[in-house]
């Protein structure tokens, strides 16, 4: 398409949006030329503009045909580069392939493609397994998250039911109908139930009752009386228009959990990148009501370096020091959050190596082998564990719990704790025995108090290199 005179085009189109864009860019004439690409799903348009009228015309357009192949090649190259950028973005943000182990996936993919090139009918993608790796697990969890969430729901529902009762009471005064009192009685019954304790399904049944039995009556009120109409309007303005519930306390709670999680996760990711420089290792992180993460280190995970147990010990020390820093961040944020939250931290020590396997169906790594499943069972149950012969939970605010099964692990971690005590990061240590979990017995724990810094900042923390050099002195 050729527009030789932009002013004339503007007059014909009543100065449409396209004309205005061209005029704004001081374009007097323009050629618009579609470009063919190998990717038929994409549309590419070549735009050539000139400042004066008739500088570009039909004659110019025909001359461009000779150099169209150059533009087509350029469009194909740009398209391919853009798709590569998208692929890289997807791999970084949406898949479980950590950069430290990506080399093994490329190796497997290359082997598979070579087999296909040789017309191997039995070619299949190989399994990705890393044997003899040492796991490290940690979590910093919002303490009593279920109770706090239920408490916020209870407060919101209580307020909503009280407002409904107020509307029904006013209606009874203005129009003495027994049905209003009966509805008020049923709302009060729900209110009494909630005060005794929120049970599973209570919220759904209350909202269903309000929707079916109360709101049709409220719609009737709006037609009958202006004062009732105003009351109903106030009620409706209080509740969330999409959820149909009062969503105040819950919103504060969920916003607080989200802000805390985001801050902890961002800090952990940044520090973890530093730790990779020490020795390449696999790392994965999850957000729940708090943050939890898995790390695996071992020779099979890398070709770049030779593994030594020194790197495992370094990573364990780094993990403990990093947990102190995460505790400080959570402690600092508690004053800023709309809903104050307390956290409890946990580290699980596992002495023996295990194998991890990439599960094709779930697109993530998991431990491999029946014996190694025990480690996963401990991970899922340990944060709910109690001390032996006690009702006290292992994980408590202001302390880091370190769970282990062999005394040599405790001896190792006591060295790290003493070092961090010398840095005024940790305080008193408790030696604890844990109750038997289902399928697991004989677990012990060290529980150490966190010493919070007055003006904690990432700038004041020790780097990985400083930790190692300082620790060697001790």
C-alpha positions in Angstrom: 0.0 0.0 0.0 1.3 3.5 -0.9 0.1 6.7 0.6 1.9 9.5 -1.5 0.1 12.4 0.2 -0.6 12.1 3.9 -2.5 15.4 4.0 -4.9 14.2 1.3 -5.2 10.8 3.1 -6.2 12.7 6.3 -8.9 14.6 4.5 -10.4 11.5 3.0 -10.4 9.6 6.3 -11.6 12.5 8.5 -8.2 12.5 10.1 -8.4 9.0 11.6 -6.0 7.6 14.2 -3.5 6.3 11.6 -3.3 9.7 10.0 -2.7 11.4 13.4 0.2 9.0 14.2 1.8 9.7 10.8 1.4 13.5 11.2 2.8 13.3 14.7 6.0 11.7 13.3 6.3 14.2 10.5 5.7 11.7 7.7 4.5 13.1 4.4 4.4 9.9 2.4 4.6 6.2 3.3 4.9 2.7 1.8 3.5 -0.3 3.7 4.8 -3.6 2.4 3.9 -7.1 3.8 7.0 -9.4 4.2 6.7 -13.2 3.7 8.3 -15.3 6.5 8.9 -19.0 7.1 6.7 -18.8 10.1 3.2 -18.5 8.5 1.6 -17.7 11.9 3.4 -14.3 12.0 2.6 -11.2 10.0 5.5 -8.8 9.3 5.0 -5.4 7.8 7.8 -3.2 6.3 7.1 0.5 6.8 9.1 3.1 4.9 8.3 6.8 5.5 9.5 10.1 4.1 9.0 13.7 5.4 7.6 15.2 2.1 4.6 14.4 0.0 5.2 12.2 -3.1 8.8 11.4 -2.1 7.5 7.8 -1.8 5.2 6.6 -4.6 4.2 3.6 -6.7 7.5 3.7 -8.7 9.5 3.4 -5.4 7.3 0.4 -4.4 8.2 -1.6 -7.5 11.9 -0.8 -7.1 11.7 -2.4 -3.5 10.8 -5.8 -5.0 14.4 -6.5 -5.9 15.6 -6.2 -2.3 12.6 -7.9 -0.6 14.5 -11.2 -0.1 17.0 -9.3 2.2 14.1 -8.0 4.3 12.6 -11.5 4.4 15.8 -13.0 5.7 16.1 -10.3 8.3 12.5 -10.9 9.4 13.2 -14.6 9.7 16.3 -14.0 11.8 14.6 -11.6 14.1 11.6 -14.0 14.5 14.0 -16.8 15.4 15.9 -14.6 17.9 12.7 -13.5 19.5 11.4 -17.1 19.9 14.8 -18.0 21.5 14.3 -15.1 24.0 10.8 -16.4 24.7 12.1 -19.9 25.2 14.8 -18.7 27.6 12.2 -16.7 29.5 9.9 -19.8 29.8 12.8 -22.0 31.0 13.9 -19.4 33.6 10.5 -18.6 35.0 8.1 -21.6 34.3 10.2 -24.8 34.4 12.1 -26.7 37.0 15.4 -27.0 35.1 17.9 -25.2 37.3 20.9 -23.7 35.5 23.3 -25.8 37.5 21.9 -29.0 35.9 20.8 -27.8 32.5 24.0 -29.3 30.9 22.6 -32.8 31.6 19.4 -32.0 29.8 21.2 -30.7 26.8 23.4 -33.9 26.8 20.3 -36.1 26.9 18.6 -34.0 24.2 21.7 -34.2 22.0 21.9 -38.0 22.4 18.2 -38.4 21.5 18.5 -36.2 18.4 21.6 -38.2 17.2 19.7 -41.4 17.6 16.9 -40.0 15.5 19.3 -38.8 12.8 20.7 -42.4 12.6 17.1 -43.6 12.0 17.1 -45.5 15.3 13.5 -46.7 15.6 14.0 -47.5 19.3 15.2 -44.0 20.1 13.7 -42.6 23.3 14.6 -39.8 25.6 16.8 -41.0 28.5 16.0 -40.5 32.2 17.8 -37.8 34.1 19.1 -39.1 37.4 21.8 -37.6 39.6 23.2 -40.3 42.0 25.1 -39.7 45.3 24.0 -36.1 46.0 23.7 -34.7 49.5 20.4 -32.9 50.3 19.9 -29.7 52.3 16.4 -28.6 53.3 15.2 -25.5 55.0 11.9 -23.6 55.7 10.9 -20.4 57.3 7.2 -20.8 58.0 4.5 -18.4 59.2 3.7 -19.6 62.7 0.1 -20.7 63.3 -0.9 -19.8 59.8 -4.1 -22.0 59.8 -5.2 -20.5 63.1 -4.5 -17.0 62.0 -6.3 -17.5 58.7 -9.4 -19.0 60.5 -9.3 -16.1 63.0 -9.4 -13.5 60.2 -12.3 -15.4 58.5 -14.2 -15.6 61.8 -13.8 -11.9 62.4 -15.0 -11.0 58.9 -18.0 -13.4 59.0 -19.0 -12.1 62.5 -19.1 -8.5 61.3 -21.1 -9.5 58.2 -23.7 -11.4 60.3 -24.0 -8.5 62.8 -24.7 -6.1 60.0 -27.3 -8.4 58.6 -29.0 -8.6 62.0 -29.0 -4.8 62.2 -30.9 -4.5 58.9 -33.4 -7.1 59.9 -34.0 -5.5 63.3 -34.7 -2.1 61.7 -37.1 -3.8 59.3 -39.0 -5.4 62.2 -39.5 -1.9 63.7 -40.8 -0.4 60.5 -42.8 -3.5 59.4 -43.8 -5.9 62.1 -43.7 -9.2 60.1 -42.8 -12.4 62.0 -40.6 -13.6 59.1 -38.1 -10.8 59.8 -37.7 -12.1 63.4 -37.4 -15.7 62.2 -34.6 -14.7 59.8 -32.9 -12.7 62.5 -33.1 -15.7 64.8 -31.4 -17.9 62.1 -28.6 -15.3 61.6 -28.0 -15.1 65.3 -27.8 -19.0 65.4 -25.0 -18.9 62.8 -23.3 -16.1 64.8 -23.4 -18.2 68.0 -21.9 -21.2 66.1 -19.0 -19.1 64.8 -18.2 -17.7 68.2 -17.9 -21.3 69.5 -15.4 -22.1 66.7 -15.2 -22.1 62.9 -15.6 -25.5 61.4 -14.9 -26.7 57.8 -17.8 -25.8 55.6 -19.2 -23.1 57.9 -18.2 -20.3 55.6 -19.8 -21.9 52.6 -23.1 -22.7 54.4 -23.4 -19.2 55.8 -22.8 -17.6 52.4 -25.3 -19.9 50.8 -27.9 -19.0 53.5 -27.3 -15.3 53.0 -27.6 -15.6 49.2 -30.8 -17.7 49.2 -32.7 -16.4 52.2 -31.4 -13.0 53.2 -30.5 -11.1 50.0 -33.9 -11.6 48.3 -35.5 -10.0 51.4 -32.9 -7.2 51.3 -33.9 -6.5 47.6 -37.5 -6.3 48.9 -36.4 -3.7 51.5 -34.9 -1.5 48.9 -38.3 -1.1 47.2 -40.3 -0.6 50.4 -38.5 2.0 52.4 -35.8 4.7 51.9 -34.2 4.2 55.4 -34.1 0.4 54.8 -32.7 1.1 51.3 -29.9 3.1 52.8 -29.1 0.4 55.4 -29.0 -2.3 52.7 -26.8 -0.1 50.6 -24.4 0.4 53.5 -24.3 -3.4 54.0 -23.7 -4.1 50.3 -20.9 -1.5 50.2 -19.2 -3.2 53.1 -19.0 -6.6 51.3 -16.6 -7.5 48.5 -18.6 -7.3 45.2 -17.0 -10.4 43.7 -16.7 -12.6 46.8 -20.0 -11.4 48.4 -18.3 -11.5 51.8 -16.6 -8.9 54.1 -13.0 -9.3 53.1 -11.1 -7.0 55.4 -9.2 -9.0 58.0 -8.6 -11.8 55.5 -7.3 -9.3 53.0 -4.9 -7.9 55.6 -3.7 -11.3 56.5 -3.2 -12.6 52.9 -1.5 -9.3 51.9 0.9 -9.7 54.8 1.7 -13.3 54.0 2.3 -12.3 50.3 4.6 -9.4 51.2 6.6 -11.5 53.6 6.9 -14.4 51.2 8.0 -12.1 48.4 10.6 -10.4 50.5 12.0 -13.6 51.9 12.0 -15.4 48.5 13.7 -12.5 46.7 16.4 -12.3 49.4 17.0 -16.1 49.3 17.2 -16.1 45.5 19.8 -13.3 45.5 22.0 -15.0 48.2 21.6 -18.3 46.5 23.2 -16.9 43.3 26.2 -16.0 45.5 26.4 -19.5 46.9 26.5 -21.1 43.4 29.9 -19.5 42.9 31.2 -21.6 45.8 30.2 -24.9 44.1 27.5 -25.5 41.5 24.5 -27.2 43.1 20.8 -27.7 42.5 18.3 -25.3 44.2 14.5 -25.1 44.2 12.3 -22.9 46.2 8.5 -22.9 47.0 6.2 -20.3 48.5 3.6 -21.6 50.9 2.6 -19.9 54.1 6.3 -18.9 54.2 9.2 -20.2 52.1 10.8 -23.6 51.8 13.6 -24.8 49.7 15.7 -27.9 48.6 19.3 -28.0 47.7 21.4 -30.9 46.4 25.2 -30.9 46.0 27.5 -33.7 44.7 29.8 -34.6 41.9 27.2 -36.0 39.5 25.5 -32.5 39.3 28.5 -30.8 37.7 31.3 -31.3 35.2 32.9 -28.0 36.0 34.5 -28.8 39.4 35.7 -31.7 41.5 33.4 -32.3 44.5 34.9 -32.4 48.0 33.1 -32.7 51.3 34.4 -29.3 52.2 31.9 -27.8 49.7 29.0 -29.6 51.5 30.2 -28.3 54.9 30.5 -24.8 53.4 27.0 -24.9 52.1 25.6 -26.1 55.4 27.3 -23.2 57.2 26.0 -20.8 54.5 22.5 -22.2 55.0 22.5 -21.6 58.8 23.9 -18.1 58.4 21.4 -17.3 55.7 18.6 -18.6 57.9 19.7 -16.0 60.6 19.4 -13.3 57.9 15.9 -14.4 56.8 14.8 -14.4 60.5 16.0 -10.8 60.8 14.1 -9.8 57.7 10.9 -11.4 59.0 11.5 -9.7 62.4 12.0 -6.3 60.8 9.0 -6.7 58.5 6.7 -7.6 61.4 6.4 -3.9 62.4 5.6 -2.9 58.8 3.0 -5.5 57.9 -0.8 -4.7 58.1 -1.2 -8.1 59.9 1.7 -8.9 62.3 3.1 -12.3 61.6 5.6 -14.5 63.4 7.8 -17.1 61.7 9.6 -20.3 62.8 12.6 -21.7 61.0 13.7 -25.2 60.4 16.8 -27.0 58.9 16.8 -30.7 58.2 20.2 -32.5 58.2 20.6 -35.7 56.2 24.0 -37.4 56.4 23.7 -40.0 53.7 23.8 -39.3 50.0 20.8 -40.1 47.8 19.7 -40.0 44.2 17.3 -37.5 42.6 15.4 -38.2 39.4 13.6 -35.8 37.1 9.9 -36.9 36.9 8.8 -36.3 33.4 5.1 -36.3 34.3 5.4 -33.6 37.1 8.3 -31.8 35.3 10.3 -31.6 38.6 13.0 -33.5 40.6 12.2 -36.0 43.3 14.2 -38.4 45.4 14.7 -41.8 43.7 14.5 -45.2 45.4 12.4 -46.7 48.2 15.1 -46.1 50.9 15.3 -42.4 50.0 11.5 -41.9 50.4 12.1 -41.8 54.2 13.8 -38.4 53.7 10.7 -37.0 51.9 8.5 -38.4 54.7 10.5 -36.6 57.3 10.4 -33.3 55.3 6.6 -33.4 55.1 6.0 -34.2 58.8 8.9 -32.6 60.8 7.5 -29.1 61.2 4.5 -30.5 63.0 6.6 -32.6 65.4 6.5 -32.2 69.2 9.2 -32.7 71.7 9.4 -36.1 73.3 6.9 -36.6 76.2 5.6 -33.1 75.7 2.9 -31.1 73.9 5.4 -28.4 72.9 6.0 -28.0 69.2 9.6 -28.2 67.9 9.3 -25.1 65.7 8.8 -21.9 67.7 9.2 -18.2 66.9 12.6 -16.5 67.4 14.5 -19.8 67.2 16.0 -22.0 64.4 15.4 -25.8 64.8 18.1 -28.1 63.3 16.8 -31.7 63.0 19.3 -34.6 62.7 19.5 -38.3 63.4 23.3 -38.9 64.0 25.3 -37.4 66.8 28.2 -36.5 64.3 25.7 -34.1 62.6 25.1 -32.3 65.9 28.9 -32.0 66.5 29.3 -30.5 63.1 26.5 -27.9 63.6 27.7 -27.0 67.0 30.9 -25.7 65.4 28.8 -23.6 63.0 26.6 -22.3 65.9 29.6 -21.4 68.0 31.1 -19.4 65.1 27.8 -17.6 64.5 27.5 -16.9 68.2 30.9 -15.2 68.0 29.4 -13.0 65.4 26.4 -12.2 67.7 24.0 -13.8 65.3 22.9 -16.8 67.5 22.2 -17.2 71.2 21.5 -20.1 73.6 21.3 -23.7 72.3 18.9 -26.5 73.4 19.5 -30.2 72.9 16.1 -31.9 72.2 14.7 -35.3 71.5 11.6 -35.6 69.2 8.5 -37.7 69.4 8.3 -40.6 67.0 6.7 -39.7 63.7 4.7 -42.1 61.6 7.3 -44.4 60.1 10.2 -42.4 61.5 11.8 -42.6 65.0 15.0 -41.5 66.7 15.1 -38.0 65.5 16.9 -35.3 67.6 17.2 -31.5 67.3 19.3 -28.5 68.2 17.2 -25.4 68.8 19.1 -22.1 68.9 17.9 -18.6 69.6 18.3 -15.9 67.0 19.9 -12.6 68.0 18.1 -9.9 66.1 20.1 -7.0 64.7 18.8 -3.5 65.4 19.4 -2.2 61.9 19.7 -5.3 59.8 20.7 -4.7 56.2 22.0 -7.0 53.4 25.0 -4.7 53.1 26.1 -5.6 56.6 25.9 -9.4 56.1 28.9 -11.6 55.4 29.5 -12.8 51.8 30.2 -16.5 51.1 33.9 -15.8 50.8 34.0 -13.9 54.1 32.1 -16.7 55.8 34.6 -19.3 54.7 37.7 -17.3 55.5 36.4 -16.2 58.9 35.3 -19.7 59.8 38.7 -21.2 59.0 40.1 -18.9 61.7 37.8 -20.5 64.2 
